[in-house]
Amino acid sequence: STVYLNGEFMPMTEAKISPMDRGFLFGDGIYEVVPSYSGKLVGFEPHIRRMQDGLTALEIEQPLTLEQWRTLTETLLEKNGGGDLGVYMHVSRGADIKRAHGYPASVKPTVFAFTFEIPSEPVADLDKVKTYKAVTEQDLRWQRCNIKSTALLGNVMHYQASQRSGAGETILFNRHNELTEAASCNVFVVKNGVIATPPLDHQILPGITRHILLDVLRQDGSLPVEERTIDMDEVKNADEIWLTSSSKEIAPVVELDGKPVGNGKVGSVWLAAQRLFSECKYNY
Ligand code: PLP
């Protein structure tokens, strides 16, 4: 595949970075993943804005403008044949001459992007939907989970707990027994027709899928939705649980810690929500 590294397009096998890159040594960087179906991007601008916010939080200079990111992305998609592709974008603080914790005074950020094949777009169809089993764990990550840092070891270790149990995700709760998010997704619950998701704060990533879903639900107005603190007991007793992310869109969880969620089947509120999402997602 063709990748982008520091201003140039090249074969993946030719892309080289310094072992002194702070992305490698410290996980000192920000990343994004944007899905594209047949060349149509979902949420491109909010994804780039979130990356820019992350770079600002880390005091890394903005290497590209929104329009330059767009050109880079469109070129990369074209060079990789279009189709259904995820675009991974990564900006690290760059390579320093020494390994020291403090941010170096002058260093050029490393900018890297590549595409990878993704499944065809999820559809609002009870027979075709991919369902998930999830396990739960106490959220042991850092307290800046709103920053989409490339330092993902906490997420990776939480995710692995699901793999050991033959599940597909790990849903996390804080020390007050409140839902935060999953290892690589945001989480929504449904009870008696009311949809709820935790509010944005330092405990969760401000997911773009979460944002789009909340927006389409509110514009439609027929399904009540709340952003509020959710106790894990509510998660365990929910009628429906959904995972949201750019690659999964809205994915129903049918089993939690080995027990069925609701009646163990994909719910009717999921169907309505995924239908609205599918109709509107290219407007973002
Ligand atoms: N939460 C975490 C920890 C993530 O890594 C992700 C990314 O996939 C999400 C939530 C969902 O975010 P988005 O909808 O922007 O893909």
Residues whose N, C-alpha, C, O or C-beta is under 5 A from the ligand:
A	BS01	PLP	E181 A182 A183 S184 C185 N186 L205 P206 G207 I208 T209 R210 T244 S245 S246
